[in-house]
Amino acid sequence: MKGIEGNGLGMQKDTSNLFRNRTEATKPRIDLRHFNDVLRVDPQEGWVEVEGMTTYADLVEETLKSGTMPCVVPQLKSITIGGAVSGLGIESSSFRHGLVHETILEMDVLLASGEVVTCSPGGEHRDLFYGLPNSYGTLGYILKLKARTMPVTGYVRLQHHKYTEPSRFLADLEMKCNSDADFVDGVIFGPAEFYVTEAHHVANAPATSDYTWQNIYYRSIQNRQEDFLTTHDYIWRWDTDWFWCSRNFALQNPLLRRLAGRRRLNSVRLQSNITLLRVGL
């Protein structure tokens, strides 16, 4: 944002999922931390209006109350919807709905001049609408968005398929992406261990698994052919262990995991630990 940065201004915010060391410059900052509310959910029309600094944890909580979820939800609770557009976001529904920015209908953007404009695919500022994804805030800062949602049924059924040959894995991955699946994941554990997970919304489940504390989701892929999760727990299946990064803090040790408790096992807490390590605390 040339105008803002040129005047020595930056953005004040508490969340970031950039995985690189940065030197924080001492300069005045515009406080945007309070642009973090879900404004309206319209399940009939299939959209949600939300402010850009809203985390997906809060966004999902509100949409699920209306029996919907954003069409694409990145895997970590701490990611903000504005960040997922300006930095790109993807998940297991992306084969059907695209990346996060491809589910956006409209955006209000703060420009370097201080002006706020509304941009949409066919509006006056459509070039900005299409240019913002992957721009990392260089073209403007997203204050508000309207994003597409999809209905949910309460549970998700997962089926894990194992392969030992890359060609079969890739062929089946393509086939599943052309099926009626609601979600498709591909996971590689080693040179001869590949998995495709296809998942469907279902109304009922005989029992549900819990990967929010003592059990680890990615290990279940290797050990189960079928699984059931609540929609909420499916969305956040990778978050508890920050994919598999909890092992860097020895939190995959069963005893330490039990001592840590459910509240400390999530991407927000693990990211805080990384921040403390960076500053030497």
N, C-alpha and C positions, 0 to 999 in steps of 0.2 A: 504494500500500500504506500506508494511513493509520497503522497501528500502527508500522510500521518507520520511515517517513518522519517521523512525529510524534516519534519518539525520536531523530531526527537520524542515522539509519542509511541507507546506500545499498548498492547491489550492486556488487561489484568484478568487473569482467570486461574482457577485452581486445578484444572484437569489437563493432562497431556498424555498422549500415548505414543509420543515420538521416542524411539529407542536409540537415542544418541546423546552423548554428553554435550551440554550447551553452557556457554558462559552468559549468565544473566546480566544484561546491561542495566545500569542505573539510569533510568529515565522516567518521566511521568507516564502514567498508564491510564487508559480509559477503562473503567470498571464495568465489565459486561457480565459479571458473575450472576446477576439476578435475572438474566434472560434465560430462565431455566424452568419454565412452567409448561405443562400440557394445557392448551387453551380450550380445545374442543375435539371430541371424538364423534364422528358420524358413521356408525356401523352400517346404516342403510346405503349411504353413498360410497362407503368404503374409503374414507380418508381421516386423517388426524391433523389438526393444526397445532403446532408446537414451536416453542422458542429454541433458538439454536444451541444454547448451552445446556439443554436438557440431556441428562444421561439416558442411555437406553434402559438402565435399571428402572428409572422413574417412568419412562415412556411406556415400556412393556407393562408395568404394573397398572397404569391407567387404561391402556387399550384392552387388556385382558378382562377388565371389569365389564367391558361392553361386548365380550365374546369375539374380539378381534386381536390381531397383532400386526405390527408393521410388516410389509411384504418381505423386507430383508432386515435382519437384526444381526449386526456383528457380534462376535462371540464373547466380548468382554463388557461387563456391566458399566465400567467407567467411561467408555467411549460416548461422546456426545453426538447427537444427530448432525449438528453443523460440522463437526470434525469429520464425520464419516462421509460427508459430501465433499468438503474441501480437501480431504486427504484420501478419499476412496474407501469404501467398505464393502465387504463380501461375506456371504455365508452360504449354507447348504441349500437355500431357496434361490440362489442367484442364477442357477441354470434355467430357471423358469421366469424370474422377474428381473434379472440383470443385477448390476451393482446398485448400491444405495442411491446414488444420484439419479439412476434411471427409474426410481420409484417416486421421485419428487414432482409435484404438480406446479408449485409456485414457491418463490422465495422473496423475502424482504432483505435487502443487502445494504449495509453501511459502506459507503464509498470513502475514499481517502479525502475527498472534498468536504465530508461531513453530511452529504446528502444521503437520504435513504430512498432507494428505488425498489419497486416490485418488478421482478422478472419472471417470465413464464415462457414455455416453448414457442408460443405464437405472438408474444407481446412486443412492445417497443424495445425492451432490453433483452431480447432473446439471445443475442451474442454473449452477453454476460451470463445468462442462464446456462448456456452450453460451455462457456469457458471456465466457470468456477470449479468444476470437479478437478481434483488433483492440482489446484493452484495454491494450496496451503496459505490462504489468506492474502496473497499478493494482489488480488484484484478487488477484494472487498471482504467484509466480515458478515456472515449470515446471522441475522437477528431472529428471523421467523421463517418457518417452512410449512407447507402443506404436503403431506406424504400419503401415498396409497397404503391401505391396510387390506388384510384378508381375514375371512372368518376362521375361527378355530372351534374345535369340538370338545376340547378338554383334555385329550390324551393323544400321544403319538406312539405308533408302533414302529420299532426299528428292526430291520433284518440285516445282519452282517454276513457278507459273502467273502470268503478267503480265496486268494490266488497265489500261486508260486511263480507264475510267468508274467512279465510285464505286458506282453501282447494281449493275453487273455484279460488281465486287469483293465487295460485301457479300452478294450472292445466292450467289456461289460459295463464299464463306466459310461461309455457313450450310449449303450443300449438303455441303461437306467435313466439317463437324462432325456431320452425320447419316450419314456413310459409315462404312466399316470402318477408317478411318485410326487409327493409334495416337497420332499427334501432329498438331496443326494450328497453324500460325502465320499471322498477318496482318502484313504490313510495308508501310508507306507511305513512299515516298521523296519524293513531291511531289504537287501537285494533280492530275496526270494519270499517275502512276506508282505502281501498287499491285501487291502480290504476295500470293498465298496459297501457303503451303508445306504440303503434306501429306507425312507421313512414316510409314513402316511398319517394324516389326521384320522383318529378313530373316536367314536363316541364312548366306548367302554374299554376297560382293561381288566384282565383277570387279577393282576397285581402290578404294582409299580416299583421300579428300582429307585434307590436314593444315592446320588453321587454328590451330595452336598456336604458330606463329612468324612465318614470312615472309608467309604468305597471310592475308587478312582475310575472315572469314566473311560479313559483310553485303554485301560487294562480290560474292561468289559468287552471291548471290541474283539479281543483275542480269545475270550473265554465263553462268549454267548453267541448263538445264532439268531436269537430273537430276544427282544427286550421291549418293555413298555415304560414310558415316562409321562408325567403330566406335561402339558404344553409348556408351562413355566419352566420346569426342570429340563425339558429338552432344549429350550432356547439357551439356557445357561449351563449346559452339560460340560462345556470346556472351561467355564469361568472358575470353578472351585479351585482347580489346580493351575490356573493360568496356562492352559493346555497341559504341559508336563513340567513347567518351570518350578513348581513347588518343591521338587526334589533338590533344587539348588539351596534350599533352606532346610533340608533334611525333613521336610514335612510329609514325605511319603513313608516315613518310619511310623508304623502303627501306633506306638506309644506316644511319640511326639504329636502325631495327628490327633489322638484322643485328648491330649493335654491342651492343644491349641484351641480345640472347640470349633463348632460350626461357624461362628461369627468371624473368626480370623482367617478362614479358608475362602478367599475370593480374590479377584484380580485387584480390587481397590486396596486391600491390606498388603498384598504381596508387592504391589507397585510402590506403596509407601515404604516398604522395607528396602527396595532398591534405591529410593530417593535418600533414605538415611545412610545407606552404604556409600552413596556418591559423595555426600557431604562429610563423611567421616564420623558419624555419630554412632 
